[in-house]
């Protein structure tokens, strides 16, 4: 399982793990801060000199915002060649593209700054909570209790009809990279990533197959014509065979195959330019 469907929305399993890890971090920080406050009230420890009241929710919100900004900017810096072509993609925070360690560094610095007048004990508690959250996330990713291996290992040996009604055998499509995109006209993320896929289809060594799921030829033709999209392989999968074979929980779903027809990547949800660039062969100068 790569994602969980909540109605029309898809939540990636990795983001769900991140949510659980963040919750663990908040709970641990809140409990230890409350315990410290009780110890101060009983006179067991001395309160930090002139320290203002500390709200766990305020600390958590600052850490969350700092992590998102740091993780995003680090990812953008490492993949600037992709984002340089479309700078506004930096603001598409719903797309993949976050650097774990860059986010942790930003959150750590923000925590130390926020707690600079709250004493060393609170700073240690905060750093411990951040470390626990990171450990929980990495542990969940390693164990991957909600994940499973892809049901597809190679290009499926099935035949779909082209929009012009001619049959196309998927395993006859050969190229250095073959991208099979499962989509529908009613799916907003599918529509958003279409120009990116059409652009990838123009690269040497790359073939993009648009496999529409469950719709009639007229609706698909009208959409592609309205968007001025012309790809060689615009196929129909009215029985949604590929969704079943790929065990896709929703749309869009993207399968990337190498020159030998072996699956090298399965992604459920909207693709980012940087993510797609990393999967494609390097452009020749």
N, C-alpha and C positions, 0 to 999 in steps of 0.2 A: 504494500500500500504506500503510495507516494503522497496522497492527499485525502482529505475527508470532505465530502460534499455536504454542505448545509444549504439545502434548497439549490438555487442557482450558483451559490458562491462555493469556491474551493479554498480550503485551508491546507497548506502543505504540512506534512507530518513534522518536518524540521521546525517550522514555526510553532507548531503545537508543543514540541519539546522545549523550545525557547520560552514559551509562555509558562510551562510547568516549572522550569528552572528559575524564571523571574519570580514566580509565586513562592518558591522555596526560599529564595534570597530575602524577599520581603518579610516572610513569616519569621525567619531566623533573626533578622535585624530587629523587628518589632519586639520579639520576645526578650532578646538580650537588653534592649534599651529599657524596656519596662522593668526587668529584673534589676538593672543598674539604678533606676529611679527609686525602686523600693529599698535598695541597700542604702541609698543616700538618705531616704526618709528615716530609716532606722539608725542612721549615723554610723553604719558599718564602713562606708567609704566617704571621702571628702569630695564634694561636688567641684567640678571645674570652675575656676575663678571667672566670675562675670560671664558665664556661658548662658546664652539665651535658650529658651525652651526648644527642644528638638522634636520635630514631627517626623515619624517614620515615613508617612505618605509623601511629605515634601522631599525628603531625601530620596525616596524611591523614584518619584517623578523626575527629579533632576538626573538621577542615574540613567533612567530610561531614555530621556531626551539626549543626554550626552553620548550614550552608547550608540543610538541610531545615527546621530550626526557623525561621530567618529568612525563608525563602521562603514557608513556610506561614503564619506570622503576618502577614506583609505582605499576602498574598492575602486572608486573613480580614479584616484591617482595611479593605481596599479594597472588600470585598463583605460587609460586616457585616450589611446588611439581609437577605441570604439566610441567613447562618449564625445570625442572631438567632432565626430560627424553629426551628432545630434545632441547638443548640450542640454536641451530641455529634458532629455531622458534621465538626467541626474535627479530631477524632482519627482520622477515616477517611483515613489517609495514602495508601491505595492509589488513592483517587479523584483526578481532576485537581484542580489548585488550588495552584500554586506560582508565586511571583513571582521572576523571574530576578534582577533587580537587588537586590531585598530580600535574597535569599539570598547574593549576592556581597558585599554590604555586611557582613552578619553574619559570613561566612567571613573577610573581610579583617580585621575587628576581632578576631576570635578568633585569627587567625594572628599579628597584632601582639602580642597579649597573651601567647600561648603562647611566642613567641620573644623576649620582652622582655629576657631575660638571655642570649641566644645571639648577640648581635652584629648589627651593621647588615648585614653581608654575607648572613647567613642570612635576614634579613628581606626583603632585596631578592630573593633567590632564591625565597622563598615567594611574594612578590607577583608575580614574573615567572611562576611556575608557575600561579598562579590566573588571571593574564591569558591565558596560553597555553590553559588549559582553557576559559575563556570564549570565546576566539577560535575554538577547535576546534569548540565546540558551535554557535556562530552560523554558522560556515562550513558545517557539516554540514546545519544547518537550511536555509540558503540554497540549497545545492546539491541537498539532498534526494535522495541517490543511490538510496534504497530507496523513494521515494515515486512516486506516479503520479496523474494526474488521475482524478477520479471518472468511472465509466462512465455514471452517471446525471446528467443535467443538468436534467431536468424530471420531474414525476410520471409514473411508468410507466403506459402505457395497457394495463393488464392487469386482469382480473376475478378476484376471489377470492370464496370462499363465506363467508358469515357463519356463526356458530355455529348460527343458526336455519335454515341451509341456503339462504337467499336470496342471489343473486349481487350483488356490490358492485363496481362499476367504480371503481378508485382515482382516476382522473382526473375523476370526477364529484364527488369530495369537495372542497368549497370552503370556505376560511376564511382569516383573516388569517395564521394559522400552522397548518400541518398537520404533525404529527409522526408519522412512520411508524416504529414500533419493531419490530425483528425479534428474536424471543425464543423460548425453549423452557422447559417446566416443569422440565427437569433442570438448567438453567443457574443456579447460585447468584447471579451478578451480575444476571441478568435478574429473578430473584425479588426481590432487594433494591431494585431501582429501580422496581418496579411501583407502590408507593404514591405515589412522587413523580410518576409519569406520570399516575396517576389524579387526583392533585391538580391537575396542569397542565390536565387535560381539563375541569376545572370553571371555568377562567378564560374570560372573554369573549374571543372572537376566536381561540380555540385549539381544535383538534380533534386528538385522539390516536387513532391507528389501531394496534391491537395485531395484528401479523401473525405468528401462530405458525408456526414453521418445522418441517415434517416430522412433526407429531404428529397423532393422531386427535382428533376432536371430544370424545370422552368424557373423555380425560385433561385437555384444556384446560378444559372445563366444570367438572370437579371442582376443578381448581386455583383458578380464578377464584371459584368459589362458596365454597371454604374460606377464601380471603383476603378475601371480601366485596367483590370488585371488580366494579363494574358500569359498563362503558364502552359507548358506542353502537356503536363499531366494533371488535368482537372477531372477527378474520378468521382463516381457515385457509389456509396455503400449503403443502400436503403435498409438492409437488414442489420447494419451496424456490426458486421463481422469483426472488423478490426478493434472496435471497442471491447468486444468480448475476449478476443485473443490477447489484447494488451492488458486486460483487466483494469481499464481506465475508469476511474471513479467519476470523471466528468470531462468537460471540454474547456479549452483545447488540450489535446495530448499530442506530443511530438516524439517520434521514434527516429533515431539517427543510426544509419547503417554504414559500415565501411565498404571498401571496394570488394571484399569477399562476401558481402551480404550478411555480416555478423552485426548484431546489435551492440552499439557502443554507448548509447545513452537513451534513457526514457525520461521524459519530463511531462508532468501534469501541471497545467496552468500556463500563464502567459510567459513567453520568452522575452528576455532582454537582448539588446544588440550585443553586449559584451559576452553574454552567455553563449549566444549563437556563434560569434566570432571564434570563441575558444574551441568550438567543436568542428569548425570547418578547416580545410587545408589552407595554409598560408597563401595569401594572394601573391602572385608573381609580379615583380616590378616591371 
